[in-house]
Amino acid sequence: MAHQAPDIYEQSSSNAPSAAVNTNPTQGSVTLQNQQLQFAQEFWKEQITAAEEFDSDFKNHPLPLARIKKVMKSDPEVKMISAEAPILFSKACEIFICEITRRAWLHAEENKRRTLQRSDVASAASRSDQFDFLIDIVPREESAKPSKRSTAREDPIPSVSL
């Protein structure tokens, strides 16, 4: 059975920035959008292949199921949680973290860096409409570079407590 990337990737984001080095801004924007589309198609192709080939006893999880259950139970309307639900949420979180990390890595590479920074995560979130739910969580990209004194004190990526 053939699978395709979700349709949300076939429409370009209206707020996608143009490429860093290009004399023709329209061409740079198209190139960046093509890179993002190619990334998304490859990423989801890998995820689908991995899911189809996945064989596990469901005993070992990369994320703590107890913490996931705790977050799920934080909603007062949730009374009971099946044993399978936290496992599915764990996998969903794993895929989400992987995707936004890869998108942030693309931004870091565009800026010729090999270290992910807060601005890379913010850029990854702002370049795609699917991450709009993070608008209040992920800091906006700052147009002016902060001074060295302030960046030395900041964490590279903000911690999120669940």
HELIX and SHEET records of a PDB file:
HELIX    1   1 ASP A    7  TYR A    9  5                                   3    
HELIX    2   2 PRO A   25  GLU A   53  1                                  29    
HELIX    3   3 LEU A   65  LYS A   73  1                                   9    
HELIX    4   4 GLU A   84  GLU A  110  1                                  27    
HELIX    5   5 ARG A  118  SER A  126  1                                   9    
HELIX    6   6 ASP A  129  LEU A  134  5                                   6    
HELIX    7   7 LYS A  148  ARG A  153  1                                   6    
END                                                                             
